[in-house]
Amino acid sequence: LAVLGEPGFRRFFAGYATSLLGSSMASVAVAFAVLDDGGTATDLGYVFAAGIVPQVLFMLAGGVLADRFGRRQAMLGADLARCLAQALLAVAVLAGQPHIWVFATLAAVRGSGDAFFTPALSGLTLDITSLDTVGNANGLLSAVKDAAQVAGPALAGVLVAVAGPGVVIAADAVSYAVSGLALAMLQTPPGRPGVPSVRSLLADLRAGWAEFRSRAWLVVSTVQFTLFNLFTWGPFLLLGPVLARDYLGGAGAWGAVMACYGAGSVLGGLLALGRRPGRPMVAATVATFGYALPGALLALHASLPGVAAGALTAGTGTGLGGVFATTAEQEQLPAGSLARVSAFQTVTSFAFGPVAFAAAGPAATWFGAAHVLGFGALWCVLSAALVLAVPSVRQVRSAPAGPRTE
């Protein structure tokens, strides 16, 4: 925990944690605001897809601009845009029953902010820490992200029932404002990446693509998550609230499931603190086997405790695997290209996200929700096994502690 002694990281950590709590609450609130207004699973899928499409469209530009002009500036602008979008949505929900296009439009604005914030995060973490402490910084960021998923959905389930989803969405707008304030007070140390490049934006983008595609282990693991989001996680996030409403007990039950997922992720992030596996990508991939459990149990119409236990296991794998993979990338890649490579990863991973959200509802109508979720669970296990069979994944080694060399 000594990394919290670094002032820049501590300040960012506080703002980021606040924003994460608001976002985890808002995801539950938006889902039930749509459903409570008479929306269907297909309508909810359109809203979710609207938040993903801008990330696919704009994230590459976000990565280039973050590496060129500074990660902090990109993230600050993103927080301001997301704050405005959630504030407008809160007003619309509190004023009445907004049309689906209102949810979708403001989700797109929020997703555009995500497109500039997300690729800058990995690079900013390295900007405000050292290579020796960045692994623990990643562990803490992962832990607080997933702690928010424990507290956020559980708290949102109560607040949605008591005060309505509009209040929860308004709280998310405030949380983005807090995060933006923390970033505005942050000073990036001199000599770090983030100074304007003499190359064109297109040349910067090509250079980032070259760094990404030159590492087979990075490409393979990214493709794994692309298809995971398409077949497994997207359908789970969309059909989960619907099945929770149908047989688990509603918003409170779904909040409890997602809170257990978050609790597992917190545990995984904390378990990763101080640990540097010799083959980090092997460890990260093994952790993904557990992702199949919550969807499989939901497909079997397991009881709430059973689905929650599956989510807890999946979350633990998320926390461990995410920290190991992120730290491996920060060790293996040039610091000045981290935001661009992160953008290529995220765009590829989310490429079929809109398809997953738009198609999962109709697919559940045609084949049944249980079959859609069951197929996703089987695919998750198969894809993890295939990634482990790739030699370059097994060959990635943890860098020795000490000063970073380019």
C-alpha positions as CSV (number, residue, x, y, z in Angstrom):
1,L,0.0,0.0,0.0
2,A,3.1,2.3,0.0
3,V,2.1,3.5,-3.5
4,L,-0.7,5.5,-1.8
5,G,2.1,7.6,-0.3
6,E,2.8,9.1,-3.7
7,P,0.7,12.3,-3.7
8,G,-0.2,12.2,-7.4
9,F,-1.5,8.7,-7.3
10,R,-3.3,9.2,-4.0
11,R,-5.2,12.3,-5.4
12,F,-6.1,10.5,-8.6
13,F,-7.1,7.3,-6.7
14,A,-9.6,9.3,-4.5
15,G,-11.3,10.9,-7.5
16,Y,-11.3,7.7,-9.6
17,A,-12.9,5.7,-6.7
18,T,-15.7,8.2,-6.4
19,S,-16.4,8.1,-10.1
20,L,-16.4,4.3,-10.1
21,L,-18.9,4.1,-7.3
22,G,-21.3,6.5,-9.2
23,S,-20.9,4.5,-12.4
24,S,-21.6,1.2,-10.8
25,M,-24.7,2.5,-9.2
26,A,-25.9,4.2,-12.5
27,S,-25.6,1.0,-14.5
28,V,-28.3,-0.7,-12.4
29,A,-30.4,2.5,-12.3
30,V,-30.4,2.9,-16.1
31,A,-31.4,-0.7,-16.7
32,F,-34.4,-0.5,-14.4
33,A,-35.3,3.0,-15.6
34,V,-35.7,1.5,-19.1
35,L,-37.5,-1.6,-17.9
36,D,-39.8,0.3,-15.4
37,D,-40.9,2.6,-18.3
38,G,-42.1,-0.4,-20.2
39,G,-39.0,-1.1,-22.2
40,T,-38.1,-4.6,-23.3
41,A,-34.9,-6.5,-23.3
42,T,-34.4,-5.4,-26.9
43,D,-34.9,-1.8,-25.9
44,L,-32.3,-2.2,-23.2
45,G,-30.0,-3.8,-25.7
46,Y,-30.2,-0.7,-27.9
47,V,-29.4,1.6,-24.9
48,F,-26.4,-0.6,-24.0
49,A,-25.2,-0.7,-27.6
50,A,-25.5,3.1,-27.9
51,G,-22.9,3.4,-25.1
52,I,-20.5,1.0,-26.9
53,V,-20.6,2.3,-30.5
54,P,-18.9,5.6,-29.7
55,Q,-16.1,3.7,-27.9
56,V,-15.5,1.7,-31.1
57,L,-15.6,4.8,-33.3
58,F,-13.6,7.2,-31.2
59,M,-11.2,5.3,-28.9
60,L,-8.4,5.1,-31.4
61,A,-8.4,8.8,-31.7
62,G,-8.6,9.0,-27.9
63,G,-5.5,6.9,-27.6
64,V,-3.5,9.0,-30.1
65,L,-4.6,12.3,-28.5
66,A,-3.8,11.0,-25.0
67,D,-0.3,9.9,-25.9
68,R,0.3,13.2,-27.9
69,F,-1.1,15.9,-25.7
70,G,-1.3,14.3,-22.3
71,R,-3.3,11.6,-20.5
72,R,-4.6,13.9,-17.8
73,Q,-6.1,16.4,-20.2
74,A,-7.9,13.7,-22.2
75,M,-9.3,12.2,-19.0
76,L,-10.4,15.6,-17.7
77,G,-12.4,16.4,-20.8
78,A,-14.0,12.9,-20.7
79,D,-15.2,13.4,-17.1
80,L,-16.8,16.8,-18.0
81,A,-18.7,15.2,-21.0
82,R,-19.8,12.3,-18.9
83,C,-20.9,14.5,-16.0
84,L,-23.1,16.6,-18.4
85,A,-24.6,13.5,-20.0
86,Q,-25.6,11.9,-16.7
87,A,-27.0,15.2,-15.4
88,L,-29.2,15.6,-18.4
89,L,-30.4,12.0,-18.2
90,A,-31.2,12.4,-14.5
91,V,-33.3,15.4,-15.2
92,A,-35.1,13.5,-18.0
93,V,-35.9,10.5,-15.8
94,L,-37.0,12.7,-12.8
95,A,-39.2,14.7,-15.1
96,G,-41.2,11.8,-16.5
97,Q,-40.8,8.8,-18.8
98,P,-38.2,9.7,-21.4
99,H,-38.2,7.9,-24.8
100,I,-35.7,5.2,-25.6
101,W,-33.9,7.6,-27.9
102,V,-33.1,9.9,-25.0
103,F,-31.5,7.1,-23.1
104,A,-29.6,6.0,-26.2
105,T,-28.4,9.5,-27.1
106,L,-27.1,10.3,-23.7
107,A,-25.6,6.8,-23.4
108,A,-23.7,7.7,-26.6
109,V,-22.4,10.9,-25.1
110,R,-21.2,9.0,-22.0
111,G,-19.6,6.3,-24.2
112,S,-17.8,9.0,-26.1
113,G,-16.3,10.2,-22.8
114,D,-15.3,6.6,-22.1
115,A,-13.5,6.5,-25.5
116,F,-11.1,9.2,-24.3
117,F,-10.8,8.2,-20.7
118,T,-10.1,4.5,-20.9
119,P,-7.0,4.4,-23.2
120,A,-5.3,7.1,-21.1
121,L,-5.7,5.3,-17.8
122,S,-2.8,2.8,-18.2
123,G,-0.4,5.5,-19.3
124,L,-1.5,7.9,-16.6
125,T,-0.9,5.3,-13.9
126,L,2.7,4.9,-15.1
127,D,3.0,8.7,-15.3
128,I,2.3,9.1,-11.6
129,T,4.0,6.0,-10.2
130,S,7.3,4.2,-10.7
131,L,7.8,0.9,-12.5
132,D,8.5,-0.8,-9.2
133,T,5.2,0.3,-7.8
134,V,3.0,0.3,-10.9
135,G,1.9,-3.3,-10.3
136,N,0.6,-2.5,-6.8
137,A,-1.0,0.7,-8.3
138,N,-2.8,-1.5,-10.8
139,G,-3.9,-3.8,-8.0
140,L,-5.4,-1.0,-6.0
141,L,-7.1,0.5,-9.0
142,S,-8.5,-2.9,-9.8
143,A,-9.6,-3.5,-6.2
144,V,-11.3,-0.1,-5.9
145,K,-13.0,-0.6,-9.3
146,D,-14.4,-3.8,-8.1
147,A,-15.2,-2.6,-4.6
148,A,-17.4,-0.1,-6.3
149,Q,-19.2,-3.0,-8.0
150,V,-19.8,-4.4,-4.6
151,A,-21.2,-1.3,-3.0
152,G,-22.6,0.3,-6.1
153,P,-25.2,-2.2,-7.3
154,A,-26.2,-3.1,-3.7
155,L,-26.7,0.5,-2.8
156,A,-28.4,1.2,-6.2
157,G,-30.8,-1.6,-5.6
158,V,-32.0,0.0,-2.4
159,L,-32.0,3.6,-3.8
160,V,-33.8,2.7,-6.9
161,A,-36.5,1.0,-4.8
162,V,-36.7,4.0,-2.4
163,A,-35.9,7.1,-4.4
164,G,-36.1,6.0,-8.0
165,P,-33.5,5.6,-10.7
166,G,-33.3,9.4,-11.4
167,V,-31.7,10.1,-8.1
168,V,-29.0,7.4,-8.6
169,I,-28.2,8.8,-12.1
170,A,-27.9,12.3,-10.6
171,A,-25.4,10.9,-8.0
172,D,-23.3,9.5,-10.9
173,A,-23.2,13.0,-12.5
174,V,-21.8,14.4,-9.2
175,S,-19.2,11.6,-9.0
176,Y,-17.8,12.5,-12.5
177,A,-17.5,16.1,-11.3
178,V,-15.4,14.9,-8.3
179,S,-13.2,12.8,-10.6
180,G,-12.7,15.8,-12.9
181,L,-11.7,18.0,-9.9
182,A,-9.1,15.5,-8.8
183,L,-7.6,15.4,-12.3
184,A,-7.6,19.2,-12.6
185,M,-5.4,19.3,-9.4
186,L,-3.1,16.6,-10.7
187,Q,0.4,17.5,-11.9
188,T,2.1,15.0,-14.3
189,P,5.9,14.8,-13.6
190,P,8.2,16.3,-16.3
191,G,9.9,14.0,-18.7
192,R,7.0,11.6,-19.0
193,P,5.2,10.7,-22.3
194,G,2.5,13.1,-23.3
195,V,4.4,15.8,-25.1
196,P,3.1,16.7,-28.6
197,S,4.6,14.6,-31.3
198,V,6.2,16.1,-34.5
199,R,4.5,13.2,-36.5
200,S,1.1,13.4,-37.9
201,L,-1.9,11.9,-36.0
202,L,-2.1,9.2,-38.6
203,A,1.6,8.3,-38.2
204,D,1.1,8.1,-34.5
205,L,-1.8,5.8,-35.0
206,R,0.2,3.6,-37.4
207,A,3.1,3.4,-34.8
208,G,0.6,2.3,-32.1
209,W,-0.8,-0.3,-34.4
210,A,2.7,-1.6,-35.2
211,E,3.4,-2.0,-31.4
212,F,0.1,-3.8,-31.0
213,R,0.3,-6.3,-33.8
214,S,4.0,-7.1,-33.3
215,R,3.1,-9.0,-30.1
216,A,1.1,-12.2,-30.9
217,W,0.3,-12.7,-27.2
218,L,-1.4,-9.3,-27.1
219,V,-3.4,-9.9,-30.3
220,V,-4.5,-13.4,-29.2
221,S,-5.7,-12.3,-25.7
222,T,-7.5,-9.3,-27.2
223,V,-9.3,-11.5,-29.7
224,Q,-10.3,-13.8,-26.8
225,F,-12.0,-10.9,-25.1
226,T,-13.6,-9.7,-28.3
227,L,-15.5,-13.0,-28.7
228,F,-16.0,-13.3,-24.9
229,N,-17.9,-9.9,-25.0
230,L,-19.9,-11.1,-28.0
231,F,-20.9,-14.5,-26.9
232,T,-20.7,-14.5,-23.0
233,W,-20.6,-11.2,-21.2
234,G,-22.8,-9.0,-23.4
235,P,-25.7,-11.5,-23.2
236,F,-25.1,-12.0,-19.5
237,L,-25.3,-8.2,-18.8
238,L,-28.4,-7.8,-20.9
239,L,-30.4,-11.0,-20.0
240,G,-29.3,-10.9,-16.4
241,P,-31.6,-8.1,-15.3
242,V,-34.5,-9.6,-17.3
243,L,-34.1,-13.0,-15.6
244,A,-33.6,-11.3,-12.3
245,R,-36.9,-9.6,-12.8
246,D,-38.6,-12.8,-13.9
247,Y,-37.5,-15.2,-11.3
248,L,-34.8,-13.9,-8.9
249,G,-36.7,-11.0,-7.3
250,G,-36.0,-7.9,-9.3
251,A,-33.5,-5.0,-9.0
252,G,-32.4,-6.0,-5.5
253,A,-31.5,-9.5,-6.6
254,W,-29.6,-8.4,-9.6
255,G,-27.8,-5.8,-7.5
256,A,-26.8,-8.6,-5.1
257,V,-25.4,-10.7,-8.0
258,M,-23.4,-7.8,-9.4
259,A,-22.2,-6.9,-5.9
260,C,-20.9,-10.4,-5.4
261,Y,-19.1,-10.2,-8.8
262,G,-17.5,-6.9,-7.5
263,A,-16.6,-8.6,-4.2
264,G,-14.8,-11.3,-6.0
265,S,-12.9,-8.7,-8.1
266,V,-11.9,-6.8,-5.0
267,L,-10.6,-10.1,-3.6
268,G,-8.7,-10.8,-6.8
269,G,-7.2,-7.3,-6.9
270,L,-6.1,-7.6,-3.3
271,L,-4.6,-11.0,-3.8
272,A,-2.6,-9.6,-6.7
273,L,-0.9,-7.0,-4.5
274,G,2.8,-7.8,-4.1
275,R,2.6,-10.8,-6.5
276,R,4.5,-11.0,-9.8
277,P,3.9,-14.3,-11.5
278,G,6.8,-15.5,-13.7
279,R,4.4,-16.1,-16.6
280,P,1.8,-13.3,-16.1
281,M,-0.2,-13.9,-19.3
282,V,-0.6,-17.6,-18.4
283,A,-1.8,-16.6,-14.9
284,A,-4.2,-14.0,-16.4
285,T,-5.6,-16.5,-18.9
286,V,-6.2,-19.2,-16.3
287,A,-8.2,-16.7,-14.3
288,T,-10.6,-16.3,-17.2
289,F,-12.0,-19.9,-16.9
290,G,-14.2,-18.7,-14.0
291,Y,-16.0,-16.2,-16.3
292,A,-18.3,-18.9,-17.5
293,L,-19.9,-19.6,-14.1
294,P,-22.5,-16.9,-13.6
295,G,-24.0,-17.2,-17.0
296,A,-24.1,-21.0,-16.8
297,L,-25.8,-20.9,-13.4
298,L,-28.3,-18.3,-14.6
299,A,-29.1,-20.5,-17.6
300,L,-29.8,-23.4,-15.3
301,H,-32.2,-21.1,-13.3
302,A,-30.0,-21.7,-10.2
303,S,-31.1,-20.0,-7.0
304,L,-29.9,-16.5,-6.1
305,P,-27.2,-17.8,-3.8
306,G,-25.9,-20.1,-6.5
307,V,-25.8,-17.3,-9.2
308,A,-24.2,-15.0,-6.7
309,A,-21.5,-17.6,-5.9
310,G,-20.7,-18.0,-9.6
311,A,-20.4,-14.2,-9.9
312,L,-18.1,-14.1,-6.9
313,T,-15.8,-16.7,-8.6
314,A,-15.8,-14.9,-11.9
315,G,-15.0,-11.6,-10.2
316,T,-12.0,-13.1,-8.4
317,G,-10.6,-14.2,-11.8
318,T,-11.3,-10.7,-13.2
319,G,-9.4,-9.0,-10.4
320,L,-6.3,-11.3,-10.6
321,G,-6.2,-11.6,-14.4
322,G,-6.7,-7.9,-15.0
323,V,-3.9,-6.9,-12.8
324,F,-1.4,-9.4,-14.2
325,A,-2.3,-8.6,-17.8
326,T,-2.1,-4.9,-17.3
327,T,1.2,-5.0,-15.5
328,A,2.6,-7.3,-18.2
329,E,1.6,-4.7,-20.9
330,Q,3.1,-1.8,-19.0
331,E,6.4,-3.8,-18.6
332,Q,6.6,-5.1,-22.2
333,L,5.4,-2.0,-24.1
334,P,7.1,1.4,-24.6
335,A,5.6,3.9,-22.2
336,G,4.9,6.4,-24.9
337,S,2.6,4.0,-26.8
338,L,0.5,2.7,-23.9
339,A,-2.6,4.8,-24.6
340,R,-2.6,3.9,-28.3
341,V,-2.1,0.2,-27.7
342,S,-4.8,0.3,-25.0
343,A,-7.1,2.0,-27.5
344,F,-6.5,-0.8,-30.1
345,Q,-7.2,-3.4,-27.4
346,T,-10.4,-1.8,-26.2
347,V,-11.7,-1.1,-29.6
348,T,-11.1,-4.6,-30.7
349,S,-12.6,-6.1,-27.5
350,F,-15.7,-3.9,-27.8
351,A,-16.0,-4.2,-31.6
352,F,-18.9,-6.7,-31.4
353,G,-20.3,-5.2,-28.1
354,P,-23.1,-3.4,-29.9
355,V,-23.9,-6.5,-31.8
356,A,-24.1,-8.5,-28.6
357,F,-26.4,-6.1,-26.9
358,A,-28.6,-5.6,-30.0
359,A,-28.8,-9.4,-30.8
360,A,-29.0,-11.0,-27.4
361,G,-32.7,-9.9,-26.9
362,P,-33.9,-11.3,-30.2
363,A,-31.7,-14.4,-29.8
364,A,-33.3,-15.1,-26.4
365,T,-36.7,-14.8,-28.0
366,W,-35.8,-17.3,-30.8
367,F,-33.7,-19.8,-28.9
368,G,-34.5,-19.0,-25.2
369,A,-32.4,-17.1,-22.7
370,A,-31.0,-20.3,-21.2
371,H,-29.6,-21.5,-24.5
372,V,-28.0,-18.1,-25.3
373,L,-26.3,-18.0,-21.8
374,G,-25.3,-21.7,-21.9
375,F,-23.6,-21.2,-25.3
376,G,-21.7,-18.2,-23.9
377,A,-20.4,-20.3,-21.0
378,L,-19.2,-23.1,-23.2
379,W,-17.4,-20.6,-25.5
380,C,-15.7,-19.0,-22.5
381,V,-14.1,-22.2,-21.4
382,L,-13.1,-23.2,-24.9
383,S,-11.5,-19.9,-25.8
384,A,-9.4,-19.8,-22.6
385,A,-8.1,-23.3,-23.4
386,L,-7.2,-22.2,-26.9
387,V,-5.3,-19.1,-25.7
388,L,-3.2,-21.2,-23.3
389,A,-2.2,-23.3,-26.2
390,V,-0.5,-20.3,-28.0
391,P,3.3,-20.4,-27.4
392,S,3.8,-16.6,-27.2
393,V,1.3,-16.4,-24.4
394,R,3.3,-18.8,-22.3
395,Q,6.6,-17.1,-23.2
396,V,5.8,-13.7,-21.7
397,R,7.9,-13.2,-18.6
398,S,7.7,-10.7,-15.8
399,A,10.3,-7.9,-16.0
400,P,12.8,-7.7,-13.2
401,A,12.3,-5.0,-10.6
402,G,14.3,-1.8,-11.1
403,P,14.4,1.2,-13.4
404,R,12.5,0.9,-16.7
405,T,14.4,0.6,-19.9
406,E,12.9,1.5,-23.3
